[in-house]
Amino acid sequence: MFPVTDPAATIVSAGHPGLVDIVLVAGRVVKRDGVLADVDLAALRTRLVESRNRIAVAAGIPLDGTWRPRPESE
């Protein structure tokens, strides 16, 4: 961490969510004591996976790990 010549970059590169104790958004607590408040992680995970699957199907991208981007030269 030393010498710190760019404090913002140091915080960003060394920081992680576990260092955040409390977060307020528009006056509402969304994280307290390091834990997300009022978030159903299981339901959120389900919604995110469903969204990812819809996007992949629409784009024709298989989700089995076989998809590779085409080089720009093609």
N, C-alpha and C positions, 0 to 999 in steps of 0.2 A: 504494500500500500504506500510505501514511501519511496521517493518523494512524490507528494501529490502536487501535480502541476495543473490538473484539470479536475477540480472537485466534483463537478457534475458527472463527468465520464467515470470517475472512480466509484461514485455511488451507484451508477447504472450498472457498471461491469461487476461490482462486488455484491450488489444487492440481490435479494431473492424474497419471495412472498413471505417466508417465515420470519423475516425481520420486521414485518408490518404488524403493529399491534391493533390499530384502529383506523378505519376508513369511513369518512362521511361523504355522502353524495347528496347535494341539495339539502343539507341538514339532517339527512336520514342516515343512521348507522347501518353500514352494510358489512362491516367486519369489526368484531370486538374481541379483545383478548386473543388475537391471532386466528380467530375462527369466523368463517362467513356466517352472517346472521340471516335468518329467515330464508335459507336456500335449501331446497330439496335436491341434493346432488344426484340422487338416483334418477329422479324425474328429468333433471337437466341433462344428464348423460344420455338418457333414452332419446330425448328430443334432438340432441346433437348428432347422435348416431343415425337417427332417421333422416335428418337433414343432409348429412354427408352422403347417405345412400341414395337419396333422391337426386342430388347433384351429380353423383358419379354415374348413375343410370342415364340421366339426361345428356351427359357428356360422353357416354360410351366408354367409360373407364372401368375396367374390372377391379374388384376390391380384393383379389386373391394374391396381390403382390407382384403380378406379372407385367403391369403397365410400366412403360418407360417413355419419357418424353422423346419426341423426334428431334434430331439436331436441326438447328435453324437453316442449315444449308439445303435441306430437302424441300 
